[in-house]
Amino acid sequence: MNDLRKEKWNEKEYSLYIEYLKSLSDESYKKFHSKLTTTQYEILGIRVPIQRKIAKEICKGDIVSFLECSENRYYEEVMIKGFVLASIKEKELLLTYLENYVSLIDNWAINDGFCNSLKIVSLDKEFWFSYFSKYLKSKKEFKVRVGLIVFLSFYVEEKYLEKIFSLVDEITLDKYYVNLGIAWLLCECFTKYRAITLNYLLKSKVNTFTFNKTISKIRDSYRVSKEDKEYLNSLKRK
């Protein structure tokens, strides 16, 4: 399938697109990635740079008809769909498809790849901060993680820190990928704003697993001094 810049996608064109994706399958990469990612979707084994390149070509054509044709059967299909969505610069158009897409996310890789590609967030940061803040109140693991990774990708700035910390303290969903998302976000906050984040950590309400994982992630960072690493280690909860 040489041309992905369709003026209009239809069922036949989309079927050919899926066959094209299958032709790009790398069996060794499929086996490798299947060990890293648990998902309901069938993994074909297409590396992320290739997926991004495909999405970029699709975005040069009619995005809406592409999105309307999507079947959401294959892992890479869903991930590429996310990259296409993330390229949208019109707020209302993105909002038409965003909630449905987030409901499809069932693993960290699709989640994080989509979130860190959402460049539209930078065009209206106050609106999107408010929008994704609501996600942190969800009872769905990956919906909460979407909010966390959007914050990690676009909001680790001094003006947002206290709001982020307050929202994190209010998260009640104790799920593995939520806890890891919190730890990663707080680690990034610490490496960029040590004093403010340390002050928060000393009174943080996050659960023990997440708190200790945060400390571990910070201690793994090359951007943190040996002295800070030793001090933080002493803060670990029993």
Solvent accessible surface area in square Angstrom, and as a share of the most:
residue,aa,sasa,rsa
1,M,63,0.28
2,N,161,0.83
3,D,76,0.40
4,L,10,0.05
5,R,123,0.45
6,K,35,0.15
7,E,164,0.74
8,K,144,0.61
9,W,7,0.03
10,N,78,0.40
11,E,143,0.64
12,K,150,0.63
13,E,44,0.20
14,Y,1,0.01
15,S,56,0.36
16,L,89,0.44
17,Y,0,0.00
18,I,12,0.06
19,E,95,0.42
20,Y,52,0.20
21,L,0,0.00
22,K,75,0.32
23,S,83,0.54
24,L,54,0.27
25,S,48,0.31
26,D,50,0.26
27,E,98,0.44
28,S,78,0.51
29,Y,26,0.10
30,K,60,0.25
31,K,123,0.52
32,F,115,0.48
33,H,15,0.07
34,S,51,0.33
35,K,172,0.73
36,L,90,0.45
37,T,6,0.04
38,T,123,0.71
39,T,31,0.18
40,Q,136,0.61
41,Y,19,0.07
42,E,84,0.37
43,I,15,0.07
44,L,12,0.06
45,G,0,0.00
46,I,2,0.01
47,R,115,0.42
48,V,44,0.25
49,P,98,0.61
50,I,73,0.37
51,Q,2,0.01
52,R,97,0.35
53,K,144,0.61
54,I,7,0.03
55,A,4,0.03
56,K,136,0.57
57,E,41,0.18
58,I,0,0.00
59,C,36,0.21
60,K,106,0.45
61,G,24,0.23
62,D,42,0.22
63,I,28,0.14
64,V,59,0.34
65,S,8,0.05
66,F,1,0.00
67,L,7,0.04
68,E,117,0.52
69,C,30,0.18
70,S,21,0.14
71,E,100,0.45
72,N,38,0.19
73,R,144,0.53
74,Y,7,0.03
75,Y,3,0.01
76,E,1,0.00
77,E,1,0.00
78,V,0,0.00
79,M,10,0.04
80,I,0,0.00
81,K,11,0.05
82,G,0,0.00
83,F,12,0.05
84,V,0,0.00
85,L,0,0.00
86,A,3,0.02
87,S,44,0.29
88,I,4,0.02
89,K,144,0.61
90,E,102,0.46
91,K,60,0.26
92,E,126,0.56
93,L,50,0.25
94,L,1,0.00
95,L,47,0.23
96,T,95,0.55
97,Y,31,0.12
98,L,0,0.00
99,E,77,0.34
100,N,91,0.47
101,Y,1,0.00
102,V,7,0.04
103,S,76,0.49
104,L,30,0.15
105,I,11,0.06
106,D,34,0.18
107,N,3,0.01
108,W,81,0.28
109,A,7,0.05
110,I,0,0.00
111,N,0,0.00
112,D,11,0.06
113,G,8,0.08
114,F,2,0.01
115,C,0,0.00
116,N,66,0.34
117,S,12,0.08
118,L,0,0.00
119,K,129,0.55
120,I,6,0.03
121,V,0,0.00
122,S,64,0.42
123,L,122,0.61
124,D,49,0.25
125,K,49,0.21
126,E,94,0.42
127,F,71,0.29
128,W,1,0.00
129,F,15,0.06
130,S,62,0.40
131,Y,39,0.15
132,F,1,0.00
133,S,14,0.09
134,K,135,0.57
135,Y,6,0.02
136,L,5,0.03
137,K,134,0.57
138,S,21,0.13
139,K,144,0.61
140,K,136,0.57
141,E,40,0.18
142,F,27,0.11
143,K,52,0.22
144,V,0,0.00
145,R,13,0.05
146,V,0,0.00
147,G,0,0.00
148,L,0,0.00
149,I,1,0.01
150,V,0,0.00
151,F,0,0.00
152,L,21,0.11
153,S,43,0.28
154,F,29,0.12
155,Y,0,0.00
156,V,13,0.07
157,E,63,0.28
158,E,104,0.47
159,K,136,0.58
160,Y,3,0.01
161,L,1,0.00
162,E,107,0.48
163,K,101,0.43
164,I,0,0.00
165,F,5,0.02
166,S,58,0.38
167,L,26,0.13
168,V,2,0.01
169,D,37,0.19
170,E,98,0.44
171,I,25,0.13
172,T,106,0.62
173,L,25,0.13
174,D,99,0.51
175,K,93,0.40
176,Y,119,0.45
177,Y,62,0.23
178,V,0,0.00
179,N,8,0.04
180,L,31,0.16
181,G,0,0.00
182,I,6,0.03
183,A,0,0.00
184,W,97,0.34
185,L,0,0.00
186,L,0,0.00
187,C,12,0.07
188,E,28,0.13
189,C,0,0.00
190,F,5,0.02
191,T,27,0.16
192,K,109,0.46
193,Y,61,0.23
194,R,109,0.40
195,A,70,0.54
196,I,50,0.26
197,T,0,0.00
198,L,22,0.11
199,N,83,0.43
200,Y,9,0.03
201,L,2,0.01
202,L,101,0.50
203,K,133,0.57
204,S,11,0.07
205,K,159,0.67
206,V,10,0.06
207,N,60,0.31
208,T,58,0.34
209,F,91,0.38
210,T,1,0.00
211,F,8,0.03
212,N,32,0.17
213,K,64,0.27
214,T,0,0.00
215,I,0,0.00
216,S,34,0.22
217,K,65,0.28
218,I,0,0.00
219,R,80,0.29
220,D,111,0.57
221,S,15,0.10
222,Y,220,0.84
223,R,146,0.53
224,V,14,0.08
225,S,53,0.34
226,K,145,0.61
227,E,122,0.55
228,D,19,0.10
229,K,46,0.19
230,E,101,0.45
231,Y,96,0.36
232,L,1,0.00
233,N,67,0.34
234,S,84,0.54
235,L,41,0.20
236,K,70,0.29
237,R,77,0.28
238,K,231,0.98
